[in-house]
Amino acid sequence: MTGGLILVTGGCRGIGAAAARALIAAGETPVIVDRESNAGEPLPEQALVWERPVDVANEVQVEEAVTAIEERHGALTGLVNAAGILGKMHAPERIKMENWDREMAVDLRGTFLMCRAAGSRMASRGKGAIVNVASIAGMSGCPAHAYAAAKAGVIQLTTSLAAAWGRHGVRVNAVSPGFTATPALQSGLDAGALKHDLLTAQSAMARLVEPIEVGRAIAWLIGSDSSGVTGANLPVDAGFLAGMAWPAYDGFARS
């Protein structure tokens, strides 16, 4: 592993926090930025938590944060874009455009702004790695219309940035988590908005994904063991995409 300095957005909770833990275990030093940096999960003491909230959809805040972080801690060698929001799943005609715009702003615009701010600096130095957190929602039908569209955009953005910066020493990849046992998902289960059995019914492994499993995939893509990989989108979904059509054929019952 590089032993580098990795900026992690949305790193105070969920997949972002798991990524920070996995990066530390791999010998990296994560610098965590979040919109609510004082309200999340307990983090390892090795993690550096940026004290000022950062809204990734705000161009000025993103540029100021990346500049200040490098001035204080040194040159970034990696970026993990884990900040994201998922709105309510309404029928298309009930979606409020201000909610659509906010999801697109955080999930897609925010990913681009962070890539541009950190990635262009890494490209100028000839070395770096970026991992964008997309979703299987961006690879399949999904009633979360804005979220799915934004995550599909993140997958495409990953491909285009990989080509743009590949000859400048910067690799850009994505992970697409499936249904992951984060606090946010657990809240949905507790409220009855989600059903555990339905979430796992189409998974080849018949279970949810654990956040640390996504975190370890991110750490691998950041590190030198994946040095020949760029422009890739890696599903970490316990086989949801592989198994999604099988119930239609009663396939799991036969296997």
C-alpha positions as CSV (number, residue, x, y, z in Angstrom):
1,M,0.0,0.0,0.0
2,T,1.1,3.6,-0.5
3,G,0.9,4.8,3.0
4,G,-0.6,8.0,1.6
5,L,-3.0,10.7,2.6
6,I,-6.6,9.9,1.5
7,L,-9.5,12.4,1.6
8,V,-12.8,10.6,2.5
9,T,-16.0,12.5,2.0
10,G,-19.0,11.4,4.1
11,G,-16.6,9.7,6.3
12,C,-18.3,10.1,9.6
13,R,-20.9,7.4,9.1
14,G,-21.9,4.3,7.0
15,I,-19.7,3.3,4.1
16,G,-17.5,6.4,4.4
17,A,-16.6,5.5,8.0
18,A,-16.0,1.8,7.0
19,A,-13.8,3.0,4.2
20,A,-11.8,5.1,6.7
21,R,-11.3,2.0,8.9
22,A,-10.2,-0.2,6.0
23,L,-7.8,2.5,4.8
24,I,-6.2,2.7,8.2
25,A,-5.9,-1.1,8.4
26,A,-4.1,-0.9,5.0
27,G,-1.6,1.6,6.2
28,E,-3.2,4.7,4.8
29,T,-4.1,7.9,6.6
30,P,-7.7,9.1,6.0
31,V,-8.7,12.7,6.2
32,I,-12.5,12.8,6.8
33,V,-14.7,15.6,5.6
34,D,-18.5,15.6,6.2
35,R,-21.4,18.0,6.2
36,E,-21.9,17.2,9.9
37,S,-18.5,16.3,11.1
38,N,-19.5,16.1,14.8
39,A,-22.5,13.7,14.3
40,G,-21.4,10.2,13.3
41,E,-19.9,7.0,14.3
42,P,-16.9,6.5,16.6
43,L,-13.8,6.6,14.5
44,P,-10.3,5.3,15.0
45,E,-7.9,7.8,16.5
46,Q,-5.7,7.5,13.4
47,A,-8.3,9.2,11.3
48,L,-7.9,12.9,10.8
49,V,-11.3,14.6,11.0
50,W,-11.5,18.0,9.3
51,E,-13.1,20.3,11.8
52,R,-15.1,22.4,9.3
53,P,-18.3,21.1,7.7
54,V,-18.1,20.7,3.9
55,D,-21.1,20.5,1.6
56,V,-19.7,18.7,-1.4
57,A,-22.2,20.3,-3.7
58,N,-20.8,23.8,-2.8
59,E,-17.9,24.6,-5.2
60,V,-16.4,27.2,-3.0
61,Q,-16.4,25.0,0.1
62,V,-14.9,22.1,-1.8
63,E,-12.0,24.1,-3.2
64,E,-11.3,25.8,0.1
65,A,-11.4,22.5,2.0
66,V,-9.0,20.7,-0.4
67,T,-6.6,23.6,-0.4
68,A,-6.6,24.0,3.4
69,I,-6.2,20.2,3.9
70,E,-3.2,20.0,1.7
71,E,-1.7,23.1,3.3
72,R,-2.0,21.6,6.8
73,H,-1.4,17.8,6.2
74,G,0.5,17.6,2.9
75,A,-0.3,16.4,-0.6
76,L,-3.2,14.1,-1.1
77,T,-2.5,10.7,-2.7
78,G,-6.1,9.5,-2.9
79,L,-9.8,10.4,-2.7
80,V,-12.9,8.4,-1.7
81,N,-16.2,10.0,-2.6
82,A,-18.6,8.4,-0.1
83,A,-20.9,11.5,0.6
84,G,-24.4,10.9,-0.7
85,I,-28.1,11.2,0.0
86,L,-31.1,9.1,-0.8
87,G,-34.5,10.8,-0.9
88,K,-37.9,9.3,-0.5
89,M,-39.1,6.9,-3.1
90,H,-42.1,8.6,-4.6
91,A,-43.9,8.0,-7.9
92,P,-42.4,10.2,-10.6
93,E,-45.3,12.6,-10.6
94,R,-45.0,13.2,-6.9
95,I,-41.3,14.1,-6.9
96,K,-40.6,17.7,-5.9
97,M,-37.9,19.2,-8.1
98,E,-36.1,20.8,-5.2
99,N,-35.6,17.3,-3.8
100,W,-34.5,15.9,-7.2
101,D,-32.1,18.8,-7.6
102,R,-30.6,18.3,-4.1
103,E,-30.0,14.6,-4.7
104,M,-28.4,15.3,-8.0
105,A,-26.3,18.1,-6.5
106,V,-24.8,16.0,-3.7
107,D,-24.6,12.6,-5.4
108,L,-23.3,13.6,-8.9
109,R,-22.3,17.3,-8.8
110,G,-20.6,16.8,-5.4
111,T,-18.7,13.8,-6.7
112,F,-17.4,15.8,-9.7
113,L,-16.4,18.8,-7.7
114,M,-14.4,16.7,-5.3
115,C,-12.8,14.8,-8.1
116,R,-11.9,18.0,-9.9
117,A,-10.5,19.7,-6.8
118,A,-8.4,16.7,-5.6
119,G,-7.9,14.9,-8.8
120,S,-6.5,17.8,-10.7
121,R,-3.9,18.3,-8.0
122,M,-2.9,14.7,-8.0
123,A,-2.7,14.7,-11.8
124,S,-0.3,17.7,-11.7
125,R,1.9,15.7,-9.4
126,G,1.7,12.5,-11.5
127,K,0.2,10.2,-9.0
128,G,-3.1,9.4,-7.2
129,A,-6.1,7.2,-7.0
130,I,-9.8,8.0,-6.7
131,V,-12.7,5.7,-5.7
132,N,-16.3,7.0,-6.3
133,V,-19.1,5.3,-4.4
134,A,-21.8,4.6,-6.9
135,S,-24.6,2.0,-6.4
136,I,-26.3,-1.0,-8.0
137,A,-29.3,1.4,-8.2
138,G,-27.3,3.0,-11.1
139,M,-27.0,-0.3,-12.8
140,S,-30.6,-1.6,-12.6
141,G,-34.2,-0.5,-12.3
142,C,-34.9,1.3,-9.1
143,P,-37.8,3.4,-7.7
144,A,-35.4,5.9,-6.2
145,H,-35.5,7.9,-9.4
146,A,-33.1,10.8,-8.7
147,Y,-30.6,8.7,-6.7
148,A,-30.5,6.0,-9.4
149,A,-29.9,8.6,-12.2
150,A,-27.2,10.3,-10.1
151,K,-25.4,7.0,-9.4
152,A,-25.6,6.0,-13.1
153,G,-24.0,9.4,-13.8
154,V,-21.2,8.6,-11.2
155,I,-20.4,5.4,-13.0
156,Q,-20.1,7.2,-16.3
157,L,-18.1,10.1,-14.7
158,T,-15.7,7.5,-13.3
159,T,-15.0,6.2,-16.8
160,S,-14.5,9.6,-18.4
161,L,-12.2,10.8,-15.6
162,A,-10.2,7.6,-15.8
163,A,-9.5,8.3,-19.4
164,A,-8.8,12.0,-18.8
165,W,-6.2,11.4,-16.0
166,G,-4.8,8.0,-16.8
167,R,-1.7,9.4,-18.6
168,H,-1.2,11.7,-15.6
169,G,-0.8,8.9,-13.1
170,V,-4.3,9.1,-11.6
171,R,-6.5,6.0,-11.5
172,V,-10.3,6.5,-11.1
173,N,-12.6,3.6,-10.2
174,A,-16.0,3.1,-8.6
175,V,-17.6,0.6,-6.2
176,S,-21.3,-0.1,-6.5
177,P,-22.6,-1.3,-3.1
178,G,-25.8,-3.4,-2.9
179,F,-28.1,-3.3,0.1
180,T,-25.7,-2.5,2.9
181,A,-26.2,-2.8,6.6
182,T,-25.6,0.8,7.4
183,P,-27.4,2.8,10.2
184,A,-29.5,4.5,7.5
185,L,-30.7,1.1,6.1
186,Q,-31.4,-0.1,9.7
187,S,-33.5,3.0,10.3
188,G,-35.6,2.0,7.3
189,L,-36.0,-1.5,8.6
190,D,-37.0,-0.3,12.1
191,A,-39.6,2.1,10.6
192,G,-41.1,-0.7,8.4
193,A,-40.3,1.1,5.2
194,L,-38.0,-1.8,4.2
195,K,-38.3,-5.5,4.6
196,H,-35.2,-7.5,5.4
197,D,-36.4,-10.7,3.6
198,L,-37.3,-8.7,0.5
199,L,-33.9,-7.0,0.4
200,T,-32.1,-10.4,0.6
201,A,-34.4,-12.5,-1.5
202,Q,-32.7,-11.9,-4.8
203,S,-29.1,-11.9,-3.5
204,A,-27.1,-14.9,-4.6
205,M,-25.6,-15.0,-1.0
206,A,-29.0,-14.4,0.6
207,R,-27.7,-11.6,2.8
208,L,-27.0,-7.9,3.2
209,V,-23.6,-6.5,2.5
210,E,-21.5,-5.4,5.5
211,P,-20.1,-1.8,5.4
212,I,-16.6,-3.1,6.0
213,E,-16.8,-5.3,2.9
214,V,-17.4,-2.2,0.8
215,G,-14.6,-0.4,2.7
216,R,-12.1,-3.2,2.0
217,A,-13.0,-3.0,-1.7
218,I,-12.4,0.7,-1.6
219,A,-9.0,0.3,0.1
220,W,-7.9,-2.3,-2.5
221,L,-8.8,0.1,-5.3
222,I,-6.9,2.9,-3.6
223,G,-3.8,0.8,-3.0
224,S,-1.0,-0.4,-5.3
225,D,-2.3,-3.9,-5.5
226,S,-4.8,-2.6,-8.0
227,S,-2.2,-0.6,-9.9
228,G,-3.4,-1.8,-13.3
229,V,-7.1,-1.1,-12.7
230,T,-8.8,2.1,-13.8
231,G,-12.2,3.0,-15.2
232,A,-13.7,0.0,-13.5
233,N,-17.0,-0.2,-11.6
234,L,-16.9,-3.0,-8.9
235,P,-20.3,-4.2,-7.6
236,V,-20.1,-5.2,-3.9
237,D,-23.6,-6.5,-3.6
238,A,-23.5,-10.1,-2.1
239,G,-24.5,-11.3,-5.6
240,F,-27.7,-9.2,-5.9
241,L,-27.1,-8.4,-9.6
242,A,-26.1,-12.0,-10.3
243,G,-29.3,-13.4,-8.7
244,M,-31.9,-10.7,-9.5
245,A,-33.5,-12.7,-12.3
246,W,-33.5,-16.1,-10.6
247,P,-36.7,-15.7,-8.6
248,A,-38.6,-15.3,-11.9
249,Y,-37.6,-18.8,-12.8
250,D,-37.9,-20.2,-9.2
251,G,-34.2,-20.7,-9.7
252,F,-33.1,-20.5,-6.0
253,A,-35.6,-23.3,-5.1
254,R,-34.0,-25.6,-7.7
255,S,-30.4,-24.9,-6.9
